[in-house]
């Protein structure tokens, strides 16, 4: 089951304010937060220094050292474990990223050095002017920069080697360096329990007022419990159940205490039918989201584009993405169908940004794929709409080759049509106008054919841009396919 978290700033009611202008709950949180942090830091150090964690012994230690009740200690241990696990995951991701950058630089260096070597070999020939093959990297000079392309490439190679040495030293350091864990100020974590009344042993909330059991070391100042009327968590679609476990997290942000409750959401009425009755496929691009609705037979029935601007500040970016997701949710409700999207992970491509053009690197960095799918999943889940993910392999190519000219679609809508059909597990075999010029073997998967076709198109002079797919009516240039047979399944 998915987990949701609702947050709200703690209200400062005039009836609860003391002479300093704070409520009793805020005074308790201010007093308990430093104690909680000290206990969490010691727990983090214990997690990092010990292979085995004895919870019972550590409970006793924290009770004696800090005067914290056992019920509060569960929150300290969970908070500390979460910080340690996050730090370890981040270290693994950092190592993976550095290793990917090293691999990308080494690949670029090998290609560039080979390019220079072949160029020198070509110009070393006596009659190179009469060569029919030509040079793979012809010597040229820039009057603006007063330099040759060879000299510029050698300078780039020198810089890449320095960068490669830096990354290798960093990777070597990361593999042996002890993990450091940050424990922020102003945090209190209280673990919930589904067996307790109102879902928590320590913090019990009835929908308006919350009553928190005071830890032993602060009972002389605040008594046994602290109560405050914090109100409800108002939402357009409220999925906070009355029963079930509720974990509370209080944190200090922008000069104000914030209460966050984590819970298993109550189910909502399903508004989308099964994918066999039809679905909406989407294809996300930097400037827009292309969508296509297909019926139960896989035929295109509706299509469109939703503008999506990237590279905005965080607040405006989220607002733009939310508007796009709400439009998709409205389409899914009107068609009563699920939405199918691609499983996209650009982490590997972003590792090689340093070896790509500035335009391509900027384009990849500005795509908020992870944030888009995070918000889309949340919005669709709240409205009872199923979100299905599929492998994105060759979806753009199949859309360009099969459906772009057939339906007069843009490239993103054509790819969205392929994604929708793939979500319904429909055929992706190429049309006969292509297979007439490329022999196929039905014993292998259809993607084998699309892989061969993709390589051939990249080498062909017939297709240089996406608009050229509208004009291709004869695929006879595939007759010279030299990569062996393409295969189908």
C-alpha positions in Angstrom: 0.0 0.0 0.0 1.1 3.6 -0.7 1.9 6.0 2.1 0.8 9.6 2.1 1.9 12.6 4.2 -0.2 15.7 5.0 1.5 18.8 6.4 0.3 22.0 8.0 1.7 24.8 10.1 0.8 24.7 13.8 -1.8 27.4 14.5 -1.1 29.9 17.4 -4.5 30.2 19.1 -5.0 33.3 21.3 -6.7 31.2 23.9 -3.6 28.9 24.2 -0.9 31.6 24.0 1.3 32.3 27.1 3.0 35.6 28.0 5.7 34.9 25.4 3.3 34.5 22.6 3.7 30.7 22.2 1.3 27.8 22.9 2.1 25.0 25.4 2.7 22.6 22.5 5.2 24.9 20.9 7.1 25.3 24.2 7.2 21.6 24.6 8.5 21.0 21.1 11.2 23.7 21.6 12.3 22.0 24.8 12.2 18.4 23.5 13.8 19.0 20.1 17.4 19.4 21.4 17.1 16.3 23.5 15.6 14.3 20.6 18.5 15.5 18.4 21.2 14.5 20.9 19.7 11.0 21.3 19.3 10.7 17.5 23.0 11.7 16.9 24.1 9.0 19.4 21.9 6.4 17.8 23.2 7.3 14.3 26.8 6.8 15.6 25.8 3.5 17.1 24.3 2.4 13.7 27.4 3.4 11.9 29.9 1.8 14.3 28.1 -1.5 15.0 27.2 -4.3 12.6 24.3 -5.5 14.8 21.8 -3.2 16.4 20.4 -4.5 19.8 17.2 -2.5 20.2 16.4 -3.6 23.7 19.8 -2.6 25.0 19.7 0.7 23.2 16.3 1.4 24.6 17.7 1.0 28.1 20.7 3.1 27.4 18.7 6.1 26.0 16.2 5.9 28.9 19.0 6.2 31.4 21.1 8.8 29.5 18.3 11.2 28.4 15.3 10.3 30.5 13.2 9.5 27.4 10.2 7.1 27.7 10.4 3.9 25.7 7.4 5.1 23.5 9.4 8.2 22.5 12.6 6.1 21.9 10.9 4.3 19.0 10.7 7.6 17.2 14.3 8.4 17.9 15.5 5.0 16.5 13.3 5.2 13.4 14.4 8.7 12.7 18.1 7.8 13.1 17.8 4.7 11.0 16.1 6.7 8.2 18.9 9.2 8.2 21.5 6.4 8.0 19.8 4.5 5.3 19.4 7.7 3.2 23.1 8.5 3.6 24.1 5.0 2.5 21.7 5.2 -0.5 23.1 8.6 -1.4 26.7 7.4 -1.2 25.9 4.4 -3.5 24.2 6.8 -6.0 27.2 9.2 -5.8 29.6 6.3 -6.5 27.5 5.1 -9.4 27.3 8.6 -10.9 31.1 9.1 -10.7 31.7 5.7 -12.2 29.3 6.5 -15.1 31.1 9.8 -15.7 34.5 8.0 -15.8 33.1 5.5 -18.3 31.7 8.3 -20.5 35.0 10.2 -20.5 37.0 7.1 -21.3 34.7 6.4 -24.2 35.1 9.9 -25.5 38.9 9.9 -25.2 39.1 6.6 -27.1 37.0 7.9 -29.9 38.8 11.3 -30.1 42.3 9.8 -30.0 41.4 7.4 -32.7 40.0 10.2 -34.8 43.3 12.1 -34.6 45.3 9.0 -35.2 43.4 8.1 -38.4 43.5 11.8 -39.6 47.3 11.9 -39.2 47.6 8.5 -41.0 45.5 9.9 -43.9 47.6 13.1 -44.3 50.9 11.0 -44.1 50.1 9.5 -47.5 51.9 10.9 -50.5 48.9 11.3 -52.7 46.2 12.0 -50.1 44.7 14.7 -52.4 43.6 12.0 -54.8 42.1 9.7 -52.1 38.5 8.7 -52.9 37.6 7.8 -49.3 38.5 11.2 -47.8 39.6 12.0 -44.2 37.4 11.2 -41.2 38.6 14.4 -39.5 39.9 16.9 -42.1 42.2 19.6 -40.9 40.6 23.1 -40.8 41.4 26.5 -39.4 39.2 29.1 -37.7 40.1 32.7 -38.6 38.0 33.9 -35.6 39.9 31.8 -33.0 43.2 31.5 -35.0 43.4 27.9 -34.2 43.0 24.5 -36.0 40.4 21.9 -35.2 43.2 19.5 -34.5 44.8 21.8 -31.9 41.4 22.4 -30.4 40.7 18.7 -30.1 44.1 18.0 -28.5 43.3 20.7 -25.9 40.0 19.1 -25.2 41.7 15.7 -24.8 44.2 17.3 -22.3 41.3 18.7 -20.3 39.3 15.5 -20.3 42.4 13.5 -19.0 42.7 16.0 -16.1 39.0 15.6 -15.4 39.3 11.8 -15.6 42.1 11.8 -13.1 40.1 14.0 -10.8 37.0 11.6 -11.0 39.2 8.5 -10.4 40.7 10.0 -7.3 37.3 11.1 -6.1 35.9 7.6 -6.7 38.8 6.0 -4.8 38.2 8.4 -1.9 34.4 7.8 -1.8 34.8 4.0 -1.5 36.9 4.2 1.7 35.6 7.4 3.3 33.3 6.9 6.3 29.7 7.9 5.7 28.7 11.1 7.3 25.1 11.6 8.4 23.4 14.9 8.9 20.9 15.2 11.8 19.0 18.5 11.4 17.9 20.8 14.2 14.2 21.1 15.1 12.9 17.6 14.4 10.7 15.3 16.5 9.5 12.0 15.1 6.7 9.9 16.8 6.1 6.4 15.4 2.5 5.3 15.0 0.9 2.0 15.8 -2.3 0.6 14.2 -3.1 -1.3 17.5 -3.4 1.9 19.5 -6.4 4.2 19.8 -6.2 7.0 17.2 -3.2 5.3 15.6 -0.4 6.4 18.0 0.8 5.6 21.5 2.3 9.1 22.2 0.4 11.6 20.0 -3.4 11.1 19.8 -5.4 13.3 17.5 -9.2 13.3 17.3 -9.5 15.4 14.1 -9.1 18.8 15.9 -7.1 18.5 19.1 -3.9 16.6 19.6 -2.7 15.3 23.0 1.0 14.4 23.3 2.4 12.3 26.2 5.3 14.3 27.7 8.6 12.4 28.0 9.9 11.7 31.5 12.7 14.3 31.5 10.2 17.2 30.9 7.3 16.1 33.1 8.3 18.5 35.8 7.8 21.4 33.4 4.9 20.4 31.3 3.1 17.7 33.3 2.0 14.3 31.9 0.5 15.5 28.6 0.4 18.6 26.4 -2.8 19.4 24.4 -3.4 21.8 21.6 -6.2 22.4 19.1 -4.3 22.1 15.8 -7.4 21.7 13.6 -7.8 19.3 10.7 -5.8 18.7 7.5 -8.2 20.2 5.0 -7.9 18.7 1.5 -10.1 18.7 -1.6 -9.7 15.0 -1.7 -9.1 13.9 1.9 -7.8 10.3 2.3 -6.9 10.5 5.9 -8.7 7.6 7.7 -10.1 7.7 11.2 -8.5 4.4 12.1 -5.1 3.0 11.3 -1.5 3.9 12.2 -0.6 7.6 12.2 3.1 8.6 12.4 3.7 12.2 13.4 6.7 14.4 12.4 7.1 17.8 13.9 9.8 20.1 12.3 10.8 23.7 12.5 10.7 25.6 9.2 10.8 29.3 8.3 10.3 30.3 11.9 7.3 28.1 12.5 6.6 24.5 13.7 5.0 22.3 11.1 3.0 19.1 11.9 3.2 16.2 9.3 1.1 13.1 9.7 2.0 10.0 7.7 -0.7 7.3 7.1 -2.0 4.6 4.8 -4.7 6.3 2.7 -8.2 5.1 2.6 -9.2 3.7 -0.8 -11.1 5.8 -3.4 -13.7 4.8 -5.9 -12.0 3.4 -9.1 -13.0 5.6 -12.1 -10.9 3.9 -14.8 -11.9 0.6 -16.4 -9.3 -2.1 -17.2 -6.8 -1.4 -19.9 -8.4 -3.9 -22.2 -11.3 -1.4 -22.8 -8.9 1.3 -24.0 -6.4 3.7 -22.5 -4.5 7.0 -22.9 -0.8 6.9 -23.7 1.4 9.9 -23.0 4.8 11.0 -24.3 6.6 13.7 -22.3 8.9 16.2 -24.1 10.5 19.5 -23.0 7.9 21.7 -24.6 4.7 19.6 -24.4 3.1 16.3 -23.4 1.6 14.4 -26.3 -1.4 12.1 -25.6 -3.4 9.6 -27.6 -6.6 7.7 -26.7 -7.1 4.3 -28.2 -10.1 2.1 -28.1 -10.3 -1.7 -27.2 -9.0 -2.6 -30.7 -6.0 -0.3 -30.4 -7.4 2.3 -32.9 -6.7 6.0 -32.4 -9.8 7.8 -31.3 -8.5 11.1 -29.9 -5.2 12.9 -29.6 -3.8 16.2 -28.4 -0.9 18.1 -26.8 -0.6 19.7 -23.4 1.9 22.6 -23.1 4.7 22.0 -20.5 7.4 24.6 -19.9 10.6 23.4 -18.3 13.5 25.2 -16.6 11.2 27.3 -14.3 11.9 28.0 -10.6 10.7 25.2 -8.3 7.4 26.7 -7.3 6.4 27.7 -10.8 7.7 24.5 -12.2 5.5 22.4 -9.8 2.5 24.6 -10.6 3.0 24.0 -14.3 3.4 20.3 -13.9 0.3 20.1 -11.6 -1.9 21.9 -14.3 -0.7 19.4 -16.9 -1.4 16.4 -14.6 -4.9 17.7 -13.8 -5.6 18.0 -17.5 -4.5 14.4 -18.0 -6.7 13.3 -15.0 -9.7 15.1 -16.6 -9.1 13.2 -19.9 -8.9 9.9 -18.1 -12.1 10.5 -16.2 -14.0 11.6 -19.3 -12.8 8.4 -21.2 -13.0 6.2 -18.1 -9.7 4.6 -18.8 -6.2 4.3 -17.3 -3.1 6.2 -18.3 0.0 4.5 -19.7 3.4 6.2 -19.5 7.0 5.2 -20.2 9.5 4.0 -17.5 12.1 6.7 -18.2 15.4 7.0 -16.3 17.8 9.6 -17.7 20.4 9.2 -14.9 22.7 7.2 -17.3 22.4 9.8 -20.1 23.0 12.7 -17.6 26.2 11.0 -16.5 27.6 11.8 -20.0 26.5 15.4 -20.1 30.1 16.6 -20.1 30.8 14.9 -23.5 27.6 16.1 -25.2 26.8 19.5 -26.7 25.7 22.3 -24.4 22.2 22.4 -25.9 21.7 18.6 -25.4 23.1 18.7 -21.8 20.8 21.7 -20.9 17.8 19.9 -22.4 18.4 16.8 -20.3 19.0 18.7 -17.1 15.8 20.8 -17.5 13.5 17.8 -17.9 11.7 17.3 -14.7 10.8 13.6 -15.4 11.0 12.4 -11.8 8.9 15.3 -10.5 6.3 14.9 -13.2 5.7 11.2 -12.6 5.7 11.8 -8.8 2.9 14.4 -9.1 1.1 12.4 -11.8 1.0 9.3 -9.6 -0.3 11.3 -6.6 -3.0 13.1 -8.6 -4.3 10.0 -10.4 -4.2 7.9 -7.2 -6.4 10.4 -5.4 -8.9 10.2 -8.2 -9.1 6.5 -8.6 -7.3 6.4 -12.0 -4.8 3.6 -12.7 -1.3 4.6 -13.9 0.5 1.9 -15.9 4.2 2.0 -16.9 5.8 0.3 -19.9 9.3 -0.2 -21.4 10.0 2.8 -23.7 12.2 0.9 -26.1 11.8 2.1 -29.7 8.4 3.8 -29.0 9.5 7.0 -30.8 10.8 5.1 -33.8 7.7 2.9 -34.1 5.5 6.0 -33.9 7.4 7.8 -36.6 7.6 4.8 -39.0 4.1 3.3 -38.5 1.6 5.9 -37.3 3.0 9.4 -38.0 2.0 9.5 -41.7 -1.0 7.1 -41.3 -2.9 9.4 -38.9 -1.1 12.7 -39.7 0.3 13.0 -36.1 3.1 14.9 -34.5 6.0 12.9 -33.3 5.0 13.0 -29.6 1.4 12.0 -30.3 2.7 9.1 -32.5 4.9 7.9 -29.7 2.0 8.3 -27.2 -0.1 6.0 -29.5 2.7 3.4 -29.4 2.8 3.7 -25.6 -0.9 3.2 -25.3 -0.9 0.1 -27.6 2.0 -1.3 -25.7 0.1 -0.9 -22.4 -2.6 -3.1 -24.0 0.0 -5.6 -25.3 -1.0 -5.2 -28.9 1.2 -6.0 -31.9 4.2 -3.9 -32.9 5.1 -5.6 -36.1 6.2 -3.4 -39.0 4.0 -2.8 -42.0 4.5 -4.8 -45.2 6.0 -1.8 -47.1 9.1 -2.1 -44.8 9.3 -5.9 -44.5 9.2 -6.2 -48.3 12.8 -4.8 -48.3 14.0 -6.4 -45.0 13.9 -10.1 -44.4 12.6 -11.1 -41.0 12.7 -14.2 -38.8 9.7 -14.8 -36.6 11.6 -16.7 -34.0 13.0 -13.6 -32.4 11.4 -10.6 -30.7 10.0 -7.7 -32.8 12.3 -5.2 -31.1 15.2 -6.9 -32.8 13.8 -5.7 -36.2 13.3 -2.2 -34.9 16.9 -2.2 -33.6 18.2 -3.1 -37.0 15.9 -0.5 -38.7 17.0 2.2 -36.3 20.7 1.6 -37.2 19.9 1.7 -40.9 17.9 4.9 -40.7 20.8 6.6 -38.9 23.2 5.7 -41.7 20.7 6.6 -44.5 20.6 9.9 -46.3 16.9 9.5 -47.0 15.8 10.5 -43.5 17.6 13.4 -41.8 14.8 14.9 -39.7 11.5 13.8 -38.3 9.4 15.6 -40.9 11.0 13.3 -43.5 8.9 10.4 -42.2 5.8 12.1 -43.8 7.3 11.8 -47.3 8.8 8.3 -47.1 6.5 6.1 -49.2 9.1 3.7 -50.6 11.5 2.0 -48.2 13.6 0.5 -51.0 16.8 2.0 -49.5 16.5 -0.8 -46.9 17.5 -3.2 -49.7 21.1 -2.6 -48.9 20.8 -3.6 -45.2 24.1 -5.1 -44.4 23.6 -5.9 -40.7 22.2 -9.3 -41.3 18.5 -10.3 -41.0 16.1 -8.4 -38.9 14.0 -10.7 -36.6 10.4 -10.7 -35.4 8.6 -12.5 -32.7 
